């Protein structure tokens, strides 16, 4: 099928099998490799992107469901090669270690920050609950998100 969708603000098209996962379309057909494959079962959040404004694990979405949709990936957050505040905070607070979970964590954190909710420990933990990290122990990630929230 010919898939046409908006990705990071740009209209994109690709010829793909209807049941190919959105994650694979992004990585293989559109060369957007920021979203990572962690578990392939929607449990880890490494492949999280925004689909029509909602945080979704892209490994669970068939390409056929995306026709005419809008996707924002981790590549769509930085503007002009400049990291946005959550990405910069992850670096400054050592919230990114191996990097597998980082794109999904950043997408979830930015979704929380844009919601206007207070960045309390409880709210940050709830926002990141769908994302697994085996390297940081989460506190550095929470510190990064709270720092951005405090600066807004």
N, C-alpha and C positions, 0 to 999 in steps of 0.2 A: 504494500500500500504506500501511497505517497502521503507522508506525514508533514503537515505544515503547522507550526506553532511559533509563538513568540518566546524567545529565550534571551534573558538578560536585556530585554528591550528591543531586540532585533528579530525580525521575521526570519525564520529558518525553515528549510525543507530537507527531507531525506526520504529515500526509498527504503522502506524497512518491512520486515514481516510484522503482521498485525499483533502478534503475541510477544514480540521482542520487548523486553523490559525497558522502561524509560531510562533507567540507570545505564543500560548498555547503549541505547541510542545517544545519550549525552556523551558517554566516554568514547565509544567507537565511531559513531557516525558524525558527531558534531565536534569531536576533539576537545570536549570540556571534561577534563580528568580530575577536577577538584573533588567531586562526590566520590567516595570510596566504597568498594564492596567490602563489607565486614562479614556479615553472616548470610546474606542473601535470603533472609527470612523475615525481615522487618523488625528484628529484635534489638539491633545495636545502634541504629541511628546514624551510622557513618555515611550513608547515602542520602541523608535528608536534604531536601530542596523545598522551595515554596512553589506550590502548584495553585494557581488562581488565588494566591494570597494565604494559603494554608500550608503549614509545615507537614510534609509527607515523606515517607521513606520511598525513594524512587525505585527500589528493587521490587516493590510490590505492584507497580503500576504498568499495565500493558500499554504499549505505544498507541494502540488503537483508541484508547480512552483520552489521549492527549490532543487529538485533532482540534485545531483552533484554540487550544489552551495557552496558558501563559506560565512559564517556568522561570524562576530566579534561582541560580546556583551560586555557590561561593564566589565564583569568578565575577558575578554580577554585583557584588557588594563593593569591591574596591573600584575607585574611579580614577582614571588616568594613571594607573600604576601606583596610586597612593592607597595604602591600607586604610580601611575605615576604622573608627575607634575600637570596636570589639576585637578586630583582628590585631590591632596594635597592642591592646591590653593583654591579649593572650601571650604575645611575645614578652612584654614587660613583666608579667607576673608568672612566667614560665608555665603557662597553662597548656602549651603545646609541646609534647615530647616526641612520640614516634610519628604523630601526624595522621594516623588512620582515622581517629574519631574527630579530629579538629574541625573539618568542614561542617559536619553535622552539628557539632556543639556550637560553632559560631552562628550557624543559621538559626538554631533554637534560641540562642542568647539574644540575637538581634530581633527575633520575633517578640520576645519578652520585652525588650527595651522599647520597641515601637508600639507596644500595646499600652504603654503609659502606666503599667502596674509598677508599684514600688519594688525596688530590687533588694528586698529582704532575703536573708538566707533561705527562708522557707519558699518564697516565690521563685528564687533562682533554682533551687533544688527541684521544685515542681516542673519548671520550664525545661529543665535538662533531664528529667526522669526517663525519657525515651532514648537517651544516649548513653552508651557504655564506654568507659575508659579503663584500660588496664594499667596505665602508666602513672597518672598524676595523683591518684587518690582523691580527685575532685576538688579539694580545697583551693588549689591554685586557680582552677577554672572559675570557681565561685567568686574568688577574690577579684579576678579580672572583670567579670560581669558586674559585680558590685561597684568596682572603681568607675566603670563607664556610667553606670546608673547614677552615682553620686556626682559625676561631672556634668550631667545633663540638667 
